[in-house]
């Protein structure tokens, strides 16, 4: 049975105490219609399977958003996500499956364009590759 | 038995014309894959994707590029547009 990889990562981040201190439960699979900042949005954008389908290797994009003029909030959230997603920290059993490890592929600052690009909201984008199995 | 790497030999291999042709083939595969999965509205982004080779410090390498000014928004998404991750998915799909 395949792992619901996006749900595993979402639930894991939402349960992290350092992340809760920053965003509460505002960890979403899509950008909310009426956002309260700071917040996290994550998407699975690619993935493969190995070991005859037993192991799932997804690529997950995790986005740390802060409100306009609150760049340090985005930085703090970025660092909290990186701490939580360290391979030896996320490794282990979760409700949605087992994590063997995680690799940070890239971490980049890419402000979110708003109002046709006239304003930019602070945002960091973290790209992870994970190894998961049921 | 002790195996010692030969840096000069490795450097020669990575700069060899055979390596350039190999990387050019991979670059074409990257371009084909990226064009196949790129989002299409006017076709401008898809047409802008190019595979090529460059000679760097470590030898020949395959490069996938675009001159589209809005490629980051398609690649990473925004708060109101989806992620397409064309370049990342094309690279992930490359078989070496």
Backbone of each chain as ProteinMPNN parsed JSONL, in Angstrom:
{"seq_chain_A": "XXXXXXXXXXXXXXXXXXXXXXXXXXXXXXXXXXXXXXXXXXXXXXXXXXXXXXXXXXXXXXXXXXXXXXXXXXXXXXXXXXXXXXXXXXXXXXXXXXXXXXXXXXXXXXXXXXXXXXXXXXXXXXXXXXXXXX", "coords_chain_A": {"N_chain_A": [[0.857, -1.192, 0.0], [0.593, 2.192, -0.857], [2.291, 5.087, 0.505], [0.81, 7.927, 2.004], [2.388, 10.474, 1.299], [2.475, 13.333, 1.344], [0.634, 13.891, 3.348], [1.867, 12.681, 5.534], [4.137, 14.3, 5.911], [2.922, 16.785, 6.335], [1.392, 16.354, 8.692], [3.444, 15.719, 10.422], [5.016, 18.095, 10.521], [3.076, 19.834, 11.553], [2.815, 18.856, 14.088], [5.187, 19.414, 15.29], [6.811, 21.027, 17.929], [8.328, 23.394, 17.889], [7.602, 24.47, 15.442], [4.879, 24.719, 15.837], [4.919, 26.766, 17.711], [5.39, 28.923, 16.111], [3.505, 28.929, 13.971], [1.187, 27.757, 14.874], [-1.432, 25.694, 14.0], [-1.283, 26.12, 11.334], [-0.57, 24.72, 8.811], [-0.658, 23.829, 5.601], [-2.07, 22.191, 2.66], [-2.688, 23.646, 0.484], [-2.634, 27.119, -0.459], [-4.327, 29.137, 1.82], [-7.631, 30.63, 1.571], [-8.24, 32.842, 3.16], [-5.722, 33.956, 4.546], [-3.746, 33.702, 7.562], [-0.795, 34.932, 8.844], [2.436, 33.959, 10.201], [2.66, 31.137, 7.894], [2.624, 27.73, 6.652], [2.87, 26.076, 3.557], [2.613, 23.087, 1.766], [3.564, 20.955, -0.939], [3.431, 17.982, -2.854], [5.388, 17.394, -5.622], [6.622, 15.602, -7.278], [7.762, 12.211, -7.671], [9.011, 8.872, -7.028], [9.09, 5.26, -7.025], [10.642, 2.607, -5.257], [12.231, -0.557, -4.685], [10.391, -2.555, -5.591], [7.993, -1.162, -5.401], [7.611, -0.852, -2.703], [8.988, 1.151, -1.358], [8.557, 4.604, -1.153], [9.58, 7.524, -2.818], [9.252, 10.592, -2.561], [9.21, 13.987, -3.86], [8.994, 16.879, -2.118], [7.741, 20.114, -1.857], [8.158, 22.64, 0.395], [6.812, 25.534, 1.717], [7.549, 28.532, 3.336], [5.784, 31.087, 4.57], [5.508, 34.583, 5.325], [4.043, 37.618, 6.616], [3.676, 40.776, 4.859], [6.533, 42.817, 5.11], [7.51, 41.359, 7.204], [9.868, 39.843, 7.125], [11.85, 38.566, 8.861], [10.219, 36.751, 10.241], [9.662, 34.851, 8.31], [12.198, 33.833, 7.908], [12.739, 32.7, 10.424], [10.787, 30.705, 10.428], [11.602, 29.179, 8.252], [14.038, 28.189, 9.266], [13.078, 26.674, 11.413], [11.648, 24.706, 10.073], [13.731, 23.446, 8.689], [15.159, 22.414, 10.832], [13.299, 20.589, 11.897], [13.048, 18.857, 9.759], [15.427, 17.506, 9.51], [17.273, 14.643, 8.605], [17.794, 12.584, 10.519], [16.011, 13.284, 12.422], [13.351, 13.299, 11.435], [13.213, 10.67, 10.758], [11.703, 7.501, 11.374], [8.735, 5.944, 12.812], [5.53, 6.993, 11.718], [2.091, 8.068, 11.765], [1.067, 7.9, 9.165], [2.956, 6.402, 7.873], [6.337, 5.085, 7.529], [9.337, 6.862, 7.943], [12.419, 6.82, 6.384], [14.389, 8.641, 5.863], [15.438, 12.016, 5.014], [16.286, 14.461, 2.564], [17.601, 17.615, 2.059], [17.163, 19.264, -0.802], [17.217, 21.839, -1.91], [17.183, 25.217, -0.686], [15.657, 28.149, -0.97], [15.286, 31.701, -1.183], [12.407, 33.166, -2.271], [10.424, 35.529, -2.912], [6.874, 35.923, -2.706], [4.918, 36.945, -5.36], [2.5, 39.498, -5.375], [-0.574, 41.191, -6.14], [-0.22, 41.511, -8.933], [2.542, 41.531, -8.989], [3.337, 43.893, -7.889], [3.737, 44.021, -5.214], [5.631, 42.106, -2.82], [5.508, 39.23, -0.945], [7.176, 37.968, 1.914], [8.897, 34.887, 1.518], [10.149, 31.583, 1.793], [11.412, 28.797, 0.067], [11.593, 25.397, 0.377], [12.993, 22.467, -0.803], [12.515, 19.112, -0.675], [13.671, 15.721, -0.692], [12.367, 12.645, 0.132], [12.464, 9.434, 1.835], [10.278, 6.92, 2.185], [8.129, 4.386, 3.633], [5.396, 2.015, 3.919]], "CA_chain_A": [[0.0, 0.0, 0.0], [1.418, 3.39, -0.974], [2.277, 6.012, 1.632], [0.321, 9.278, 1.74], [3.593, 11.177, 1.706], [2.206, 14.726, 1.683], [-0.044, 13.911, 4.652], [2.857, 12.344, 6.554], [4.975, 15.479, 6.172], [2.063, 17.827, 6.879], [1.066, 16.027, 10.086], [4.691, 15.778, 11.177], [5.355, 19.504, 10.755], [2.046, 20.448, 12.399], [2.994, 18.361, 15.454], [6.478, 19.868, 15.812], [6.54, 22.088, 18.903], [8.947, 24.652, 17.443], [6.779, 25.005, 14.353], [3.616, 25.152, 16.452], [5.149, 28.049, 18.386], [5.424, 29.968, 15.1], [2.346, 28.964, 13.08], [0.037, 27.035, 15.407], [-1.779, 24.559, 13.143], [-1.398, 26.657, 9.971], [0.235, 23.959, 7.864], [-1.701, 23.549, 4.613], [-1.723, 21.591, 1.371], [-2.83, 24.702, -0.505], [-2.671, 28.441, 0.164], [-5.705, 29.372, 2.27], [-8.335, 31.763, 0.973], [-8.139, 33.966, 4.087], [-4.543, 33.531, 5.306], [-3.151, 34.345, 8.734], [0.641, 34.657, 8.729], [3.083, 33.12, 9.188], [2.031, 29.851, 7.625], [3.37, 26.792, 5.816], [2.141, 25.337, 2.524], [3.488, 22.072, 1.191], [3.044, 20.24, -2.112], [4.229, 16.953, -3.496], [5.413, 17.705, -7.048], [7.224, 14.52, -8.047], [8.077, 11.071, -6.818], [9.241, 7.571, -7.646], [9.007, 4.143, -6.09], [11.749, 1.664, -5.345], [12.035, -1.827, -3.961], [9.15, -3.181, -6.057], [6.85, -0.374, -4.963], [7.518, -0.776, -1.242], [9.513, 2.424, -0.866], [8.125, 5.809, -1.853], [10.606, 8.571, -2.773], [8.607, 11.797, -3.08], [9.799, 15.32, -3.746], [8.019, 17.733, -1.444], [8.106, 21.525, -1.753], [7.61, 23.242, 1.616], [6.927, 26.993, 1.581], [7.402, 29.283, 4.585], [5.272, 32.419, 4.26], [5.293, 35.578, 6.388], [3.281, 38.759, 6.13], [4.481, 41.862, 4.286], [7.383, 43.504, 6.071], [7.854, 40.471, 8.318], [10.874, 38.92, 6.627], [12.438, 37.712, 9.903], [9.303, 35.654, 10.565], [9.854, 33.81, 7.294], [13.51, 33.22, 8.175], [12.587, 31.851, 11.607], [10.002, 29.541, 10.033], [12.498, 28.383, 7.403], [14.994, 27.482, 10.123], [12.34, 25.675, 12.185], [11.353, 23.6, 9.163], [14.969, 22.719, 8.429], [15.47, 21.645, 12.044], [12.359, 19.469, 12.0], [13.19, 17.94, 8.624], [16.72, 16.804, 9.48], [17.012, 13.238, 8.3], [17.75, 11.731, 11.707], [14.908, 13.734, 13.27], [12.082, 12.841, 10.889], [13.242, 9.213, 10.598], [10.956, 6.758, 12.37], [7.348, 5.596, 12.489], [4.508, 8.028, 11.794], [0.768, 7.486, 11.542], [0.859, 7.645, 7.737], [3.995, 5.544, 7.322], [7.663, 5.132, 8.162], [10.323, 7.671, 7.237], [13.801, 6.368, 6.489], [15.28, 9.784, 5.84], [15.062, 13.182, 4.208], [17.421, 15.2, 2.017], [17.284, 18.976, 1.604], [17.701, 19.459, -2.146], [17.535, 23.26, -2.029], [16.461, 26.164, 0.157], [15.854, 29.426, -1.638], [14.38, 32.806, -0.913], [11.686, 33.515, -3.483], [9.228, 36.242, -2.45], [5.623, 35.623, -3.402], [4.393, 38.159, -6.0], [1.094, 39.783, -5.092], [-1.069, 42.383, -6.851], [0.454, 41.595, -10.221], [3.97, 41.725, -8.806], [3.638, 45.212, -7.323], [4.232, 43.776, -3.855], [6.164, 40.758, -2.666], [5.366, 38.72, 0.408], [8.334, 37.121, 2.244], [8.663, 33.445, 1.366], [11.273, 30.692, 1.546], [10.97, 27.541, -0.55], [12.493, 24.285, 0.683], [12.73, 21.309, -1.675], [13.007, 17.916, 0.007], [13.463, 14.359, -1.172], [12.203, 11.761, 1.297], [12.368, 7.994, 1.622], [9.191, 6.499, 3.057], [7.474, 3.132, 3.295], [4.213, 1.807, 4.78]], "C_chain_A": [[0.891, 1.239, 0.0], [1.266, 4.262, 0.266], [1.662, 7.33, 1.184], [1.416, 10.234, 2.21], [3.331, 12.636, 2.098], [1.53, 14.829, 3.047], [0.942, 13.614, 5.776], [3.674, 13.578, 6.929], [4.138, 16.587, 6.809], [1.779, 17.585, 8.35], [2.31, 16.131, 10.972], [5.064, 17.216, 11.51], [4.354, 20.159, 11.704], [2.197, 20.028, 13.859], [4.307, 18.822, 16.083], [6.278, 21.082, 16.721], [7.152, 23.429, 18.495], [8.133, 25.302, 16.333], [5.431, 25.467, 14.892], [3.763, 26.519, 17.11], [5.097, 29.211, 17.385], [4.112, 30.09, 14.313], [1.098, 28.309, 13.662], [-0.233, 25.803, 14.564], [-1.85, 24.979, 11.675], [-0.371, 25.988, 9.049], [-0.746, 23.38, 6.85], [-1.153, 22.834, 3.379], [-1.95, 22.571, 0.228], [-2.974, 26.033, 0.227], [-4.099, 28.774, 0.552], [-6.307, 30.629, 1.667], [-8.223, 33.01, 1.842], [-6.95, 33.703, 5.014], [-4.253, 34.386, 6.524], [-1.686, 33.946, 8.737], [1.313, 34.662, 10.099], [2.37, 31.782, 9.001], [2.931, 29.013, 6.72], [2.406, 26.194, 4.785], [3.095, 24.297, 1.954], [2.766, 21.337, 0.055], [3.981, 19.102, -2.461], [4.22, 17.245, -4.99], [6.032, 16.618, -7.896], [7.464, 13.351, -7.098], [8.304, 9.811, -7.622], [9.014, 6.495, -6.593], [10.213, 3.239, -6.3], [11.385, 0.421, -4.566], [10.655, -2.414, -4.26], [7.899, -2.484, -5.504], [6.729, -0.223, -3.467], [7.946, 0.591, -0.73], [9.049, 3.559, -1.765], [9.209, 6.865, -1.703], [9.999, 9.852, -3.361], [9.525, 13.013, -3.036], [8.699, 16.231, -3.23], [8.558, 19.161, -1.428], [7.377, 22.112, -0.549], [7.866, 24.74, 1.556], [6.629, 27.663, 2.919], [7.015, 30.716, 4.239], [5.213, 33.291, 5.519], [4.549, 36.757, 5.77], [4.227, 39.833, 5.581], [5.263, 42.565, 5.391], [7.824, 42.652, 7.244], [8.857, 39.413, 7.862], [11.493, 38.024, 7.688], [11.526, 36.568, 10.325], [9.473, 34.509, 9.572], [11.176, 33.087, 7.517], [13.396, 32.257, 9.355], [11.809, 30.578, 11.251], [10.822, 28.608, 9.151], [13.448, 27.552, 8.263], [14.296, 26.397, 10.945], [12.0, 24.459, 11.323], [12.61, 22.781, 8.913], [15.377, 21.872, 9.635], [14.586, 20.409, 12.144], [12.615, 18.418, 10.925], [14.577, 17.312, 8.532], [16.453, 15.307, 9.389], [16.877, 12.389, 9.557], [16.643, 12.136, 12.664], [13.575, 13.211, 12.759], [12.033, 11.317, 10.783], [12.491, 8.536, 11.737], [9.53, 6.513, 11.925], [6.432, 6.792, 12.681], [3.173, 7.359, 11.503], [0.585, 7.066, 10.09], [1.905, 6.731, 7.135], [5.295, 5.708, 8.08], [8.59, 5.966, 7.3], [11.707, 7.089, 7.471], [14.775, 7.541, 6.52], [14.76, 10.899, 4.953], [16.326, 13.892, 3.772], [16.93, 16.577, 1.574], [17.947, 19.19, 0.254], [18.076, 20.916, -2.357], [16.677, 24.058, -1.061], [16.694, 27.539, -0.46], [14.836, 30.46, -1.191], [13.72, 33.201, -2.231], [10.381, 34.196, -3.074], [8.02, 35.979, -3.338], [5.066, 36.898, -4.039], [2.894, 38.309, -5.77], [0.704, 41.057, -5.845], [-0.311, 42.574, -8.158], [1.936, 41.865, -10.118], [4.336, 43.084, -8.239], [4.116, 45.107, -5.878], [4.736, 42.342, -3.791], [6.124, 40.366, -1.196], [6.565, 37.834, 0.721], [7.995, 35.631, 2.154], [9.997, 32.742, 1.157], [10.71, 29.37, 1.031], [12.019, 26.475, -0.285], [12.044, 23.072, -0.141], [13.354, 20.09, -1.004], [12.749, 16.665, -0.819], [13.386, 13.477, 0.073], [12.162, 10.301, 0.867], [11.388, 7.456, 2.666], [8.732, 5.095, 2.677], [6.316, 2.916, 4.249], [4.608, 1.301, 6.161]], "O_chain_A": [[1.841, 1.319, 0.779], [0.264, 4.195, 0.979], [1.962, 7.805, 0.089], [1.394, 10.734, 3.335], [3.9, 13.123, 3.075], [1.817, 15.746, 3.816], [0.869, 14.219, 6.845], [3.878, 13.867, 8.108], [4.603, 17.257, 7.73], [1.906, 18.495, 9.169], [2.237, 16.573, 12.119], [5.393, 17.523, 12.656], [4.741, 20.952, 12.563], [1.768, 20.744, 14.764], [4.515, 18.64, 17.283], [5.643, 22.058, 16.32], [6.558, 24.481, 18.732], [7.99, 26.523, 16.284], [4.901, 26.488, 14.456], [2.842, 27.334, 17.073], [4.797, 30.344, 17.76], [3.657, 31.196, 14.021], [0.052, 28.303, 13.014], [0.642, 24.949, 14.424], [-2.424, 24.258, 10.858], [0.569, 26.626, 8.576], [-1.572, 22.536, 7.197], [0.044, 22.866, 3.094], [-1.46, 22.353, -0.88], [-3.384, 26.073, 1.388], [-4.997, 28.705, -0.288], [-5.597, 31.566, 1.302], [-8.121, 34.12, 1.319], [-7.144, 33.273, 6.151], [-4.471, 35.597, 6.536], [-1.362, 32.762, 8.645], [0.823, 35.288, 11.039], [1.58, 31.359, 9.846], [3.871, 29.521, 6.108], [1.269, 25.851, 5.11], [4.259, 24.599, 1.69], [1.553, 21.129, 0.084], [5.2, 19.25, -2.371], [3.144, 17.338, -5.581], [5.977, 16.696, -9.124], [7.378, 13.494, -5.879], [7.848, 9.695, -8.759], [8.778, 6.791, -5.422], [10.733, 3.133, -7.411], [10.364, 0.365, -3.881], [9.87, -2.722, -3.363], [6.896, -3.123, -5.188], [5.828, 0.47, -2.994], [7.355, 1.13, 0.207], [9.142, 3.475, -2.99], [9.709, 7.089, -0.601], [10.214, 10.156, -4.534], [10.49, 13.054, -2.272], [7.625, 16.341, -3.82], [9.7, 19.391, -1.03], [6.148, 22.088, -0.476], [9.003, 25.172, 1.367], [5.604, 27.402, 3.55], [7.817, 31.468, 3.685], [4.913, 32.816, 6.614], [4.445, 36.87, 4.549], [5.433, 39.789, 5.821], [4.73, 42.866, 6.459], [8.444, 43.157, 8.18], [8.711, 38.232, 8.177], [11.653, 36.827, 7.45], [12.016, 35.514, 10.729], [9.431, 33.339, 9.951], [11.264, 31.872, 7.337], [13.895, 31.133, 9.296], [12.146, 29.493, 11.726], [10.743, 27.387, 9.289], [13.639, 26.36, 8.019], [14.857, 25.321, 11.153], [12.06, 23.322, 11.791], [12.56, 21.551, 8.924], [15.875, 20.757, 9.482], [15.066, 19.315, 12.44], [12.42, 17.225, 11.159], [14.869, 16.638, 7.544], [15.53, 14.782, 10.012], [15.963, 11.571, 9.662], [16.359, 11.414, 13.621], [12.753, 12.733, 13.542], [10.952, 10.732, 10.725], [12.61, 8.924, 12.899], [9.158, 6.835, 10.797], [6.536, 7.516, 13.671], [3.131, 6.215, 11.049], [0.02, 6.009, 9.809], [1.76, 6.315, 5.985], [5.359, 6.367, 9.118], [8.631, 5.806, 6.081], [12.122, 6.889, 8.612], [15.847, 7.455, 7.119], [13.77, 10.74, 4.238], [17.315, 13.929, 4.503], [15.97, 16.691, 0.812], [19.172, 19.286, 0.176], [19.132, 21.209, -2.918], [15.592, 23.63, -0.669], [17.822, 28.033, -0.464], [13.692, 30.142, -0.868], [14.408, 33.532, -3.196], [9.356, 33.535, -2.908], [8.137, 35.833, -4.555], [4.766, 37.851, -3.319], [2.125, 37.365, -5.948], [1.554, 41.894, -6.148], [0.18, 43.665, -8.449], [2.536, 42.378, -11.062], [5.518, 43.404, -8.117], [4.812, 45.992, -5.379], [4.338, 41.484, -4.579], [6.636, 41.074, -0.328], [6.949, 37.019, -0.118], [6.959, 35.178, 2.642], [10.866, 33.237, 0.438], [9.674, 28.892, 1.495], [13.18, 26.619, -0.666], [10.867, 22.713, -0.16], [14.565, 20.038, -0.79], [11.756, 16.562, -1.54], [14.24, 13.558, 0.956], [11.871, 9.973, -0.284], [11.639, 7.527, 3.869], [8.921, 4.661, 1.541], [6.253, 3.568, 5.291], [3.742, 1.075, 7.006]]}, "seq_chain_B": "XXXXXXXXXXXXXXXXXXXXXXXXXXXXXXXXXXXXXXXXXXXXXXXXXXXXXXXXXXXXXXXXXXXXXXXXXXXXXXXXXXXXXXXXXXXXXXXX", "coords_chain_B": {"N_chain_B": [[44.783, -5.305, -2.881], [45.257, -2.042, -3.966], [43.491, 0.754, -4.934], [44.046, 3.67, -6.588], [42.829, 6.832, -7.35], [43.229, 8.589, -10.436], [43.699, 11.735, -10.883], [44.428, 13.319, -13.093], [43.866, 11.645, -15.201], [41.099, 11.287, -14.893], [40.253, 13.908, -15.284], [40.923, 14.209, -17.944], [39.17, 12.417, -19.162], [36.646, 13.529, -18.549], [36.748, 15.755, -20.116], [36.888, 14.896, -22.64], [36.022, 14.37, -26.126], [34.194, 12.385, -26.54], [32.844, 12.357, -24.139], [31.637, 14.848, -24.324], [29.834, 14.398, -26.423], [28.223, 12.458, -25.236], [27.117, 13.942, -23.116], [25.76, 15.821, -24.644], [23.788, 14.252, -25.787], [22.35, 13.595, -23.487], [21.513, 16.136, -22.748], [19.748, 16.693, -24.808], [17.82, 14.78, -24.279], [16.92, 15.796, -21.848], [15.831, 18.233, -22.705], [13.786, 17.306, -24.381], [12.176, 15.922, -22.537], [11.473, 17.979, -20.768], [10.031, 19.682, -22.457], [7.917, 18.029, -23.003], [6.521, 17.868, -20.602], [6.031, 20.434, -19.894], [3.902, 23.172, -18.93], [1.384, 24.412, -21.111], [0.249, 27.284, -22.667], [0.362, 29.67, -24.423], [2.501, 28.551, -25.596], [4.975, 29.682, -25.459], [6.704, 29.366, -23.231], [7.285, 26.627, -23.366], [8.573, 26.531, -25.873], [10.833, 27.947, -25.207], [12.54, 26.315, -23.82], [15.687, 24.802, -23.64], [18.175, 22.414, -24.354], [21.621, 21.905, -23.744], [25.269, 21.877, -23.91], [27.984, 22.512, -21.682], [31.338, 23.46, -20.974], [32.874, 23.051, -18.05], [34.727, 23.55, -14.952], [34.857, 20.953, -14.05], [34.687, 19.489, -16.293], [32.733, 18.402, -19.211], [29.282, 19.197, -19.16], [25.761, 18.604, -19.075], [23.16, 20.888, -19.77], [20.097, 22.372, -18.967], [18.108, 24.949, -20.014], [16.253, 28.07, -19.89], [14.952, 31.058, -21.295], [12.775, 32.31, -20.515], [11.059, 34.883, -18.872], [9.293, 34.374, -16.841], [9.814, 31.945, -15.777], [10.495, 31.206, -13.054], [8.086, 31.432, -11.665], [6.443, 29.545, -12.812], [7.941, 27.301, -12.203], [8.206, 27.164, -9.34], [5.771, 28.043, -8.407], [3.184, 30.222, -7.018], [1.365, 32.043, -4.459], [-1.106, 32.02, -5.639], [-0.92, 30.52, -7.956], [-0.305, 27.337, -9.484], [2.292, 24.827, -8.766], [4.519, 23.809, -11.262], [7.004, 22.765, -11.677], [8.698, 22.088, -13.839], [11.427, 22.015, -14.719], [12.749, 20.719, -12.597], [11.387, 18.272, -12.522], [11.951, 17.28, -15.031], [14.699, 16.887, -14.845], [14.746, 14.993, -12.789], [13.638, 12.859, -14.084], [15.574, 12.003, -15.807], [17.555, 9.477, -17.165], [20.555, 7.987, -16.371]], "CA_chain_B": [[44.885, -4.422, -4.038], [44.954, -0.66, -3.625], [43.075, 1.535, -6.103], [44.258, 5.094, -6.389], [42.288, 7.61, -8.475], [44.184, 9.361, -11.223], [42.988, 12.986, -11.186], [44.702, 13.777, -14.46], [43.125, 10.774, -16.104], [39.67, 11.613, -14.761], [40.055, 15.21, -15.931], [40.981, 14.009, -19.4], [37.933, 11.736, -19.578], [35.494, 14.436, -18.476], [36.885, 16.788, -21.145], [37.023, 14.193, -23.909], [34.926, 14.64, -27.065], [33.184, 11.356, -26.331], [32.022, 12.831, -23.02], [30.817, 15.944, -24.83], [28.717, 13.824, -27.195], [27.338, 11.81, -24.266], [26.373, 14.989, -22.424], [24.848, 16.434, -25.607], [22.629, 13.358, -25.877], [21.574, 13.758, -22.255], [20.89, 17.451, -22.806], [18.602, 16.585, -25.717], [16.79, 14.052, -23.523], [16.366, 16.751, -20.88], [14.989, 19.184, -23.428], [12.581, 16.6, -24.832], [11.341, 15.628, -21.371], [10.945, 19.239, -20.25], [8.999, 20.168, -23.383], [6.756, 17.126, -22.916], [5.776, 18.062, -19.365], [5.846, 21.866, -19.627], [2.548, 23.682, -19.119], [1.269, 25.1, -22.398], [-0.866, 28.208, -22.9], [0.732, 30.222, -25.733], [3.616, 27.769, -26.107], [6.224, 30.448, -25.369], [7.594, 28.741, -22.259], [7.717, 25.351, -23.934], [9.53, 26.82, -26.942], [12.053, 28.551, -24.666], [13.374, 25.305, -23.144], [16.809, 24.402, -24.491], [19.232, 21.594, -23.79], [22.916, 22.205, -24.341], [26.43, 21.426, -23.136], [28.941, 23.528, -21.266], [32.589, 22.938, -20.437], [33.181, 23.702, -16.785], [35.955, 23.117, -14.282], [34.824, 19.5, -13.869], [34.493, 18.839, -17.58], [31.498, 18.661, -19.928], [28.048, 18.95, -18.432], [24.514, 18.888, -19.779], [22.473, 22.024, -19.175], [18.741, 22.684, -19.429], [17.931, 26.371, -19.731], [15.124, 28.791, -20.457], [15.08, 32.51, -21.192], [11.454, 32.845, -20.186], [11.178, 35.702, -17.658], [8.389, 33.931, -15.786], [10.061, 30.536, -15.436], [10.459, 30.869, -11.622], [6.713, 31.324, -11.184], [5.961, 28.243, -13.257], [8.718, 26.253, -11.549], [7.966, 27.114, -7.911], [4.413, 28.441, -8.064], [2.973, 31.379, -6.146], [0.228, 31.811, -3.585], [-2.331, 31.799, -6.412], [-0.685, 29.72, -9.162], [0.217, 26.023, -9.071], [3.671, 24.432, -9.055], [4.683, 22.879, -12.373], [8.313, 22.118, -11.441], [9.084, 21.486, -15.126], [12.865, 21.758, -14.786], [13.105, 19.714, -11.599], [10.832, 16.966, -12.894], [12.695, 16.803, -16.197], [15.984, 16.379, -14.361], [14.504, 13.775, -12.017], [13.286, 11.789, -15.0], [16.7, 11.671, -16.666], [18.195, 8.2, -16.871], [21.984, 8.052, -16.697]], "C_chain_B": [[44.471, -3.012, -3.616], [44.61, 0.082, -4.924], [43.258, 3.009, -5.779], [43.684, 5.855, -7.584], [43.39, 8.43, -9.146], [43.496, 10.667, -11.633], [43.211, 13.475, -12.603], [43.928, 12.941, -15.472], [41.632, 11.064, -16.084], [39.367, 12.933, -15.457], [40.042, 15.064, -17.448], [39.698, 13.372, -19.914], [36.769, 12.709, -19.609], [35.567, 15.538, -19.521], [36.988, 16.196, -22.548], [35.826, 14.481, -24.808], [33.814, 13.607, -26.925], [32.254, 11.74, -25.187], [31.128, 13.975, -23.483], [29.614, 15.406, -25.586], [27.718, 13.139, -26.266], [26.478, 12.86, -23.563], [25.387, 15.684, -23.368], [23.599, 15.575, -25.785], [21.734, 13.521, -24.658], [20.856, 15.1, -22.236], [19.664, 17.421, -23.71], [17.458, 15.83, -25.038], [16.115, 14.975, -22.517], [15.408, 17.713, -21.574], [13.68, 18.519, -23.857], [11.619, 16.356, -23.669], [10.692, 16.904, -20.85], [9.835, 19.772, -21.163], [7.728, 19.318, -23.279], [5.899, 17.413, -21.695], [5.497, 19.532, -19.057], [4.383, 22.249, -19.792], [2.496, 24.516, -20.404], [0.032, 25.987, -22.414], [-0.647, 28.816, -24.298], [1.82, 29.377, -26.39], [4.961, 28.457, -25.966], [7.208, 29.8, -24.392], [8.151, 27.427, -22.805], [8.785, 25.565, -25.007], [10.853, 27.34, -26.398], [13.005, 27.53, -24.051], [14.447, 24.78, -24.106], [17.77, 23.514, -23.718], [20.532, 21.903, -24.493], [24.033, 21.659, -23.472], [27.323, 22.616, -22.819], [30.184, 22.83, -20.758], [32.923, 23.734, -19.193], [34.477, 23.17, -16.199], [36.026, 21.596, -14.158], [34.577, 18.765, -15.178], [33.162, 19.193, -18.207], [30.294, 18.362, -19.04], [26.842, 19.315, -19.3], [23.767, 19.977, -19.034], [21.089, 22.158, -19.8], [18.458, 24.12, -19.059], [16.642, 26.89, -20.36], [15.39, 30.275, -20.337], [13.715, 33.142, -20.92], [11.546, 33.644, -18.894], [10.272, 35.234, -16.531], [8.614, 32.475, -15.392], [10.02, 30.264, -13.939], [9.036, 30.669, -11.115], [6.083, 30.011, -11.615], [6.659, 27.129, -12.485], [8.297, 26.083, -10.094], [6.547, 27.49, -7.483], [4.393, 29.737, -7.264], [1.773, 31.065, -5.264], [-1.065, 31.589, -4.372], [-2.099, 31.123, -7.753], [-0.028, 28.404, -8.763], [1.708, 25.855, -9.387], [3.661, 23.52, -10.275], [6.01, 22.138, -12.276], [8.827, 21.436, -12.705], [10.552, 21.102, -15.131], [13.264, 20.669, -13.815], [12.597, 18.336, -11.991], [11.545, 16.408, -14.118], [14.035, 16.209, -15.77], [15.797, 15.081, -13.59], [14.204, 12.601, -12.93], [14.429, 11.338, -15.887], [17.346, 10.366, -16.233], [19.652, 8.286, -17.316], [22.588, 6.664, -16.563]], "O_chain_B": [[43.436, -2.832, -2.975], [45.368, 0.031, -5.892], [42.69, 3.524, -4.816], [44.026, 5.545, -8.725], [44.336, 8.891, -8.507], [42.781, 10.694, -12.635], [42.292, 13.987, -13.242], [43.407, 13.456, -16.462], [40.979, 11.084, -17.128], [38.35, 13.065, -16.137], [39.255, 15.708, -18.142], [39.196, 13.742, -20.975], [35.992, 12.728, -20.564], [34.562, 16.195, -19.793], [37.157, 16.926, -23.525], [34.742, 14.799, -24.32], [32.643, 13.906, -27.158], [31.048, 11.495, -25.239], [29.971, 14.056, -23.07], [28.499, 15.899, -25.415], [26.508, 13.226, -26.478], [25.266, 12.693, -23.428], [24.305, 16.09, -22.945], [22.491, 16.096, -25.916], [20.51, 13.577, -24.778], [19.723, 15.195, -21.764], [18.654, 18.056, -23.408], [16.288, 16.181, -25.193], [14.895, 14.945, -22.351], [14.309, 17.972, -21.084], [12.603, 19.098, -23.713], [10.411, 16.556, -23.794], [9.504, 16.915, -20.527], [8.813, 20.258, -20.679], [6.616, 19.819, -23.443], [4.682, 17.227, -21.735], [4.813, 19.847, -18.084], [3.695, 21.732, -20.671], [3.443, 25.229, -20.734], [-1.086, 25.517, -22.204], [-1.384, 28.511, -25.235], [2.04, 29.472, -27.597], [5.988, 27.877, -26.317], [8.399, 29.696, -24.684], [9.349, 27.162, -22.709], [9.788, 24.853, -25.037], [11.888, 27.196, -27.049], [14.164, 27.852, -23.789], [14.151, 24.371, -25.228], [18.136, 23.812, -22.581], [20.551, 22.138, -25.701], [23.785, 21.054, -22.429], [27.405, 23.583, -23.577], [30.108, 21.745, -20.182], [33.217, 24.928, -19.258], [35.224, 22.442, -16.853], [37.112, 21.017, -14.16], [34.293, 17.568, -15.181], [32.521, 20.163, -17.803], [30.292, 17.399, -18.272], [26.905, 20.213, -20.14], [23.743, 19.989, -17.803], [20.937, 22.067, -21.018], [18.56, 24.479, -17.886], [16.036, 26.255, -21.222], [16.002, 30.71, -19.361], [13.531, 34.349, -21.075], [12.067, 33.132, -17.903], [10.452, 35.644, -15.384], [7.76, 31.842, -14.77], [9.556, 29.194, -13.544], [8.798, 29.838, -10.239], [5.286, 29.427, -10.88], [6.036, 26.122, -12.148], [8.054, 24.958, -9.658], [6.166, 27.28, -6.331], [5.434, 30.274, -6.887], [1.229, 29.962, -5.311], [-2.021, 31.03, -3.836], [-2.982, 31.143, -8.611], [0.733, 28.366, -7.796], [2.296, 26.618, -10.154], [2.888, 22.563, -10.327], [6.125, 21.005, -12.742], [9.339, 20.318, -12.639], [10.895, 19.981, -15.507], [14.039, 19.781, -14.169], [13.299, 17.34, -11.812], [11.724, 15.196, -14.233], [14.45, 15.163, -16.268], [16.605, 14.162, -13.724], [14.491, 11.458, -12.576], [14.275, 10.383, -16.647], [17.649, 10.18, -15.055], [19.951, 8.61, -18.465], [23.785, 6.487, -16.792]]}, "name": "protein", "num_of_chains": 2, "seq": "XXXXXXXXXXXXXXXXXXXXXXXXXXXXXXXXXXXXXXXXXXXXXXXXXXXXXXXXXXXXXXXXXXXXXXXXXXXXXXXXXXXXXXXXXXXXXXXXXXXXXXXXXXXXXXXXXXXXXXXXXXXXXXXXXXXXXXXXXXXXXXXXXXXXXXXXXXXXXXXXXXXXXXXXXXXXXXXXXXXXXXXXXXXXXXXXXXXXXXXXXXXXXXXXXXXXXXXXXXXXXXXXXXXXXX"}
